[in-house]
Amino acid sequence: SKIVQVALNGLENILRFGETESKNTGGSNPYAVIIEEVFGLDKIEFLQSHENMEIYQKAFDIIERYFGTEEEDKDIAPVADANQFSFGGDTQQPQQGFNF
């Protein structure tokens, strides 16, 4: 488990560097993108079920900080209206009801 902890620490350092680089360029974290492309995020998520709580916590923190959703897509997010949620789109419903 010590090897996994060292690997996660190294990965976090790389992602931290990518985060500062992305702030300077205004883009996304290039290292986070690469990790997602090679299914590394799946491996990190798998470590959240590790028996060692330190490994679980480190994996959780990495996912939260570097792979969490940054902002909602306004076209996909439901809109709360009184006591219901509705999704965007121009759906027309028949005024008379449905005939079966």
N, C-alpha and C positions, 0 to 999 in steps of 0.2 A: 504493500500500500504506500510505502515511502516513494517508490518510483512514480506512482500515479500522482501523488501530491506534487512532486518536483515537475512532472510534465504539465500539470494544471497551472502551477506557478509560472512556468515558462510561457505557456499559452496566454495567460493573463497579461504578462509583460508585453508580448507581441501585440495583443489586442489593444492594450493601453497606448502603445506607440502608434498604432493605426488610428486610434481615436483622436490623438493630438494632430496627427497628419491630416485627418479628414476635416478637422476644425480649421486648419490653415488653408486648405484647398476648397472648402465648402462642399465637398462631396461626401460619399459614404465611406465607411471604414473598409479599405481594400482587403485587409486581412480577415475581417468578419465575412466578407463576401466570398473569399476563397474557401474559408472553412465551411460555409454553407454549401458551396458548389461540390465539394468532395465528401459531403455527408458527415462532416465532423461534428455538426450540431447534434446529430442523432447520437453520436458516441458520448458527447457531453451530457445529453439528456439521460442516457442510460446510466451514467455515473450517479444520477440522483437517487438511484435505488441501491447504492453501495452501502454496505454494512457500517463502514467507518463514517461517523458523522462529520468529520472535518472534510472528507472528500465530497460528501453530499453537499455540505454548505458551500464549498468552493465552486462546485459545478453549478449550484443554484445561483450563486452570486454572478458568475460569468454569464450565464444565460440571461439573468435579469438585466445586467448592465449593458452587455454588448449585443444581445439578440432580442431584447424586448421590443415591443411595438413602439415606435416613436410617435406616431400620430395616427388617428383614425382616418380611414378613407371616407370622406363625406358622402360619396355615392353609395357606399355599402352599409354604413352604420345606420341602425334603425332610428327613427325619429319618434320621440316620446310625445304623445298627444293625449292629454287627460289621463285616462286609465288604460291606454293601449299603445302598442308599438306598431308602426307601419314602415314598410320599406319603400324606398324611392321607386319611381316608375309611374307611367301614365296608364293605369289600368282602368278601364271603363267597365262598370257593372251595369247589367240591364236594369232598368227602372221598374219593370213589371215583375221581376223575379225570374226564376228558371222554370222551364217546362220540361218535364221528363216524359 
